[in-house]
Each structure stands twice: as structure tokens, then as C-alpha cells.
Amino acid sequence: MTKAEVHEILTSPRRTKRQIAVTKAQMEKLRVMMLPGAIRYDKDSVQSSPQDPMLIFAEKLDELMQTAKRLELAYMQQYTAVETLANALDDAHRDVIKLRYLADYGAPQIALELNYSESTVYKLKREAIKLLEG
């Protein structure tokens, strides 16, 4: 496996997780936008037309929900791929890779968690990636 391929596998869960967060934020924004128009007391009857913004918001919300589901499935697959790669390593390298790429810890947090120095964390991460490149 090339360095670029290893990097892509290791970083893909984090990118997908961010996309999920953005999509869910967009969904929440649409839900909030739908609330004021849900009940109209200034009209005698309920009327729905092709220009009704509620229908547009509902369609967009449905699209975002489908996107979120697709992204969540992709995230689970990417997470599993990183776990599979990490499990091929020895304990020290595996712990660093899992904390960095699955738990999204930075070097200071990993050092604190594993009782290593930050330089050791960087060294173990570098070595682990070299091992994964094979």
C-alpha cells in the first residue's frame, strides 16, 4: 500500500464525521425554518401550493436525511477499515493509531492517555504508518 493510500484510509473517518456534522446542522437549520410557517393563524384555511416554502423545506430535509444516512454507513465502513489496519500492528503502534484516527485525539492527549512523551507519540505514529505501507 502506498503512503497516500494509507493516509486516505486513516483520515477518511474524520472527514466523513465532519460531513455528517455539517449535514445534521443543515437539517436542524431547515427544521427551525419550518417552524414559523407550520401554523398560520392569519389564514382561514390551510392552503398548499407549488410555491409553498414548506414543501421545498420538507423536500430538502428529506434529501439531507438520506445524505446523513449514506454518510453514516460510509463512516462505519471507514471506521472498520481503520480498525482492521490498526489491529495488524503491535500494541503501542495500534493504540496510537486508534487514538489518533478513531478517537481524534491530538498528540498531547495521546501522550497523556498512554503515559508517553509527545515525541514518542509522533515517533510511534510515523513508525506505524511506515509499517502499514509495508
N, C-alpha and C positions, 0 to 999 in steps of 0.2 A: 504494500500500500504506500502511496506517495504521501509526502508531508501535507500537501493540500487536501488529499482525501481524508487523512486522519483529522486535520483541523476542521474540515466540513462536518464530519460525523460528531466530533466533540462539541462544536459550537452550535449546531442546529437546534438542540432542545431549548437553549436560552433564547435564540431568535424567535422560535415558534411561540414560546411562552410570552414574549413581549407582544407578538402579533395577537395572541389570544386576549391579552390585557387591553390592547387598543380596540379590538373588536367589541369586547364587553363594555368598554367605556362608551363607544358609539351607540351600542344598544341602549344603555342607560340614558344617554342623551335623547335618543328618539322617544323612549318611554316618557321622559319628562315633557318633551314637546307635545306628546299626545294628550297629556292630562288636561290642559286647559280647554281643549276642544271636545272633550269627551261628553260633557253635559252642557247643552246650550239652553239657557233659560230665557234668552231673548227671542227664541223662535217658538211658534205654536206647535209645530210638529217636527219630527225627525226627518231630515231630507238628506239623501246621499246622492252625489252626482259624480261624474268622472273627474271633476275638478276638486273634489273633496280632498283636502290635505290629509285627513285621517287615513284614507285608503292608501295614499302614497307612503305615509309613515308606516303603516302596517306592512305593506309590501317590502319596504326597505328593512324593517325589523326582521321579517321572515328571512330575507336574504342574509342578514347578519347572523341570525341564529344558525343557519345552515353552514355559514363560513366558520363560525365558532366550533361547531361540531366536527367539521372537517379538520380544523386546526388541532383540536384536542386529540383526535385519533392520530394525526401525524406526530404530535408531541409524545404520545405513549409509545409509538414505534421508535422514534428517535431516542427516547429515554432508554428503552430496552437495548438499542444498538450500542449506546454508550456503556451501559452496564455489562454487556457481553464483552466489549473491548477491555473494560477495566478488570473484569474477572480473569482475564488471561495474564494479568500482572501479579507480581508478588504483593504482599500485604501493604508495605509502605507506599509503593507507587500507586496501587489500587486506591488506597484511602485518599491520597492527594488528588487523583483524577476524579474520583466520585465527589469529593467535597468541592472541587473547583468547578466542575462542569455540570453536576447534577444538583448540588445544593447551592451553587452560585456564590460560594464563599470567595473572598479575596485572600491573598497570601497572609495578611496579618491574622485573619480569622482562622485559617487553616493551621497556622503555626500555633496559635493559642489552643485550638481544639486537639491537635496531635502532640503538643508539647515539643515542637521543633522550633528552630530559628527560622526566620523568613528566608534567609539564604538557602537553608536546607530544603524548604518547600519549593523554591524556584528550581533548585538543582534536581529534586525528585520529579518535578513536573517535566522538566526538559528531558531527563532520562526516560521517563515513561513514554513520552511522545516518540523518542528515538526507538524504543523497544517496539512500540506499536507500528512504526514504519517498517520494521523488520528488515 
